[in-house]
Amino acid sequence: MTAAPRLRVLIADDDEDQLIVRSLLLECAGFSVTRASDVSSALSAAETTEPECAVVDLRLPAEADGLRLIRELKGRNEKLELFVLTGADPNSLLARPEVHFVREVLLKPVPSGRLIECLKQVESEVTAGLVKGN
């Protein structure tokens, strides 16, 4: 019996500790995780790993960097499912055009179970053929 393919997730966060903790958590939950600590490494990783989903810190380190990453990731793969993490007022993103590229904005500190639940939903949609990462 062949194991089901794991959801490919890109995590972008400039806080190295948060990046490591989140990636380990998601790997333990069964996801295939690629880490990036800035915009250029996230774009490079997305090109090589072709993730189906991305979890992006809005301030990477500035909000303009996170917004740029959101635009560029969606420009390269319009089917990519994007979740944005923010410790700031989530309503600030609602006034931006990039909000239309985002599946959900999660307020930090996001409970681990909530993040896993979001990604499991994407994984089930990909498996069912409702979402195609590439």
C-alpha positions in Angstrom: 0.0 0.0 0.0 1.4 3.4 -1.0 1.3 6.2 1.6 -0.8 9.3 0.6 1.3 12.2 -0.5 1.8 14.8 2.3 0.7 18.4 1.9 3.7 20.5 0.9 3.7 23.6 3.2 6.0 26.6 3.0 6.5 28.5 6.3 8.0 32.0 6.1 8.8 33.8 9.4 11.7 36.1 10.2 11.6 35.0 13.9 13.9 31.9 13.8 12.5 30.4 17.0 8.9 30.6 15.8 9.9 29.2 12.4 11.6 26.2 14.0 8.8 25.5 16.5 6.1 25.8 13.8 7.9 23.7 11.3 8.6 20.9 13.8 4.9 21.0 14.9 3.7 20.7 11.4 6.2 18.0 10.5 5.0 16.0 13.5 1.4 16.5 12.3 2.4 14.8 9.0 3.1 17.7 6.6 6.1 18.2 4.3 7.5 21.5 5.5 10.0 23.9 3.9 11.3 26.8 6.0 12.2 30.3 4.9 13.3 33.3 7.0 12.9 36.1 4.4 11.2 37.0 1.2 14.0 35.9 -1.2 14.5 32.5 0.5 10.7 31.9 0.5 10.5 32.6 -3.2 13.4 30.4 -3.9 12.0 27.6 -1.8 8.6 27.9 -3.4 10.2 27.6 -6.9 12.0 24.3 -5.9 9.4 22.7 -3.6 6.2 23.8 -5.3 4.1 24.0 -2.1 0.4 23.6 -2.1 0.0 25.9 0.9 2.0 28.7 2.6 1.9 30.1 6.1 3.4 33.6 6.0 4.2 36.0 8.8 2.8 39.4 7.7 5.7 41.3 9.1 8.7 39.7 7.4 10.2 41.8 9.1 8.1 44.8 7.8 4.5 44.5 6.7 5.6 45.6 3.2 7.8 42.5 2.9 4.9 40.1 3.9 2.6 41.8 1.4 5.2 41.5 -1.3 5.7 37.8 -0.6 1.9 37.2 -0.7 1.7 38.9 -4.1 4.7 37.1 -5.6 3.7 33.7 -4.3 0.2 34.1 -5.8 1.6 35.5 -9.0 3.7 32.4 -9.4 0.9 29.9 -8.4 -2.6 31.3 -8.3 -3.8 28.0 -6.7 -1.5 28.3 -3.7 -3.5 28.4 -0.5 -2.1 31.2 1.8 -2.5 31.7 5.5 -1.2 34.8 7.1 0.0 35.1 10.7 0.0 38.4 12.4 0.4 39.8 15.8 -0.9 43.2 14.6 -4.4 44.2 14.0 -5.7 41.7 11.4 -8.1 44.4 10.1 -5.1 46.2 8.6 -4.8 43.5 6.0 -8.6 43.7 5.2 -8.1 47.1 3.7 -5.3 45.8 1.4 -5.8 44.2 -2.1 -3.6 41.3 -1.0 -6.4 40.1 1.3 -8.1 38.5 -1.8 -5.1 36.2 -2.1 -5.3 34.9 1.5 -7.5 32.0 2.6 -7.4 33.1 6.3 -5.7 35.6 8.6 -4.6 34.0 11.9 -3.9 36.1 14.9 -0.7 35.3 16.9 -0.3 33.5 19.1 -2.3 31.1 16.9 -3.1 27.9 18.8 -1.2 24.9 17.3 -4.4 22.9 16.9 -6.0 25.7 14.9 -3.1 25.9 12.5 -3.1 22.2 12.0 -6.8 22.2 11.5 -6.5 24.8 8.7 -3.8 22.8 6.9 -5.7 19.5 7.3 -8.7 21.1 5.6 -6.5 22.2 2.7 -4.9 18.7 2.6 -8.4 17.1 2.4 -9.4 19.4 -0.4 -6.2 18.7 -2.3 -6.7 14.9 -1.8 -10.3 15.2 -3.0 -9.2 17.2 -6.1 -11.0 20.3 -5.0 -7.8 22.3 -4.8 -4.8 21.7 -7.0 -1.6 23.2 -5.7 0.1 23.2 -9.1 
